[in-house]
Amino acid sequence: MAALAAALVGCGTTGHRPDAAPRPSPPKTSPSTTAAPTMAPGPGGRAPVFMRATGGDSATAKTVALTFDADMTADQGPRAARGERFDNPALIDTLRKLKVPSTVFMTGRWAEEYPAQAKAIGTDPLFEIANHSYSHHSFSSPCYGLPEIGAEDMLADVRRAFTAFEQAGARNVVPYFRFPGGCYDDAALRAVAPAGVTTVQWDVVSGDAFATDADAVAEQVLGQVEPGSLVVMHCTRSAAPVTEEAVRHIVPELRRRGYRLVKVSELMRQSGPAGLASDDAVTHR
């Protein structure tokens, strides 16, 4: 995982519009997903990829989505039992105090380890929970040293995460999926497509993973943000210890600049069919 921190980079792909095909049904394990917008499937039945709003109209001109990955791999239970914290309650409290609508990309394993927090986040209208896989294993390789998941297990892994959210009592669940490490290829996009998800990337990398300087994280975000941007950060205390402090700098400054903070679902709703990343390339975080 240390390699992940060293290799944090943004995805700089551009892409084409998806075929005009019927939109897939959202996962049956998450009834609330029906209210969230999704994108039409990509060419060849691949899951579509959304990375920022590019509609350019007045609605998206000053909107930014802050997203937070709640990472925990399927085999990190012993580390949690020894006291390592993969959650970050202080960050969630700060988002509530600052009234920041946010999307949390949660792994199923995280929801199982912290079911009360998953339920609290997933029943608070300020937040929405999106899928970050169950296992946080890599869906394409290489991917910063993450364990690999077989292609035959990818779909089940995504569905298992939705089930974990439901069992924790989360209700504000949206049909969005973020690949662990941000790594994917054509085979991975085809594998997850039957889950009815729109995959979500980003155009602003916070650099908060394993960072120790909150000011540097804030400066990196504020230096990259543009209208319609989608920012990737983390809700994992042991791996991103300064995120909460950085957010306390980022949010007031974005608002001072006239930006409105929104969830991914609103950013996607505003952008319409635009904002699609290339789905024939591998992108990394």
Phi, psi and omega in degrees: 000335178299326178297329179298317181295318182293334186257012182301115177219157178274163176269130184242034183273156171237162188207193184240165181283152179286162173297151179281074182250158178300145179284140181289158178287144178290163181301135183291341181283354183229084185303328184288350182293342184295339182276346185268141178289148174229169178254153179295152179303151177280179180303141178071018179078014179284150175296140179286161182234123179248132181229342173187160176277128182232022181294328176077008180270181184295333182290325183259354187301327183228045176241145178220139176250121172268126180238150185227121180273121175265088187273138168195123180280161185296338185253017182263010177305314179300325178292320177296322180295332179274001175111357178292135184257118177261000178257179177204073182302327180297323178296313180298319178298318180294319177299322177293314181297322180274356180056057181256107174298130187216157175247125179255117177271106192250139172275153178297325179295323177296316180297325178288325180286326183232062186298324180295320178290320178300318179294317181297317178293317186280002174239002177269121183297347178289337186241162167224145179257130175243167189270128177241026183084168173276314193265342189057035172267160184287135177265356170206161187226144002281157180210068172056033175080006178293145174300147182269148172249140180291149181303327182288347182254355187297312182298315180298325180295316178296314181294326179295325178295315177302320178297320179297321178296316181297316182293332177283346180097010177290140181238329181275068184251130182249154185276053180244148183224133175244126179293136174305133183071357183071016186261130177204165174215183182303317182298320180293319179296322177290323184294321184272347184304320180297346177284353178074026185260151165261125180279143187236123176254226183189165172238353178237120178262122183284331184072022184281342182297120179064013178285154178238358182241103182296324180296321179294321177297313180299316180296323180294318178294310184295333179282342183255337189299136174226166176306128180086008184292154176235116187259135176256125175225190185225148176242056184222100190303316185290331184259346180216071190287344184251009184299316182299317179295319179297320180299325180294340174269319187292312188297310179299323181290320177299317179293324177298326179280358178094010180279147173251130182270132185223164173283165178300321182300321178287320178300318179292320179298320181290328189276344182063222184280357182279180176080021182269124177279163177297129179254023173238024178226159175264128178243152185230155171261000000 
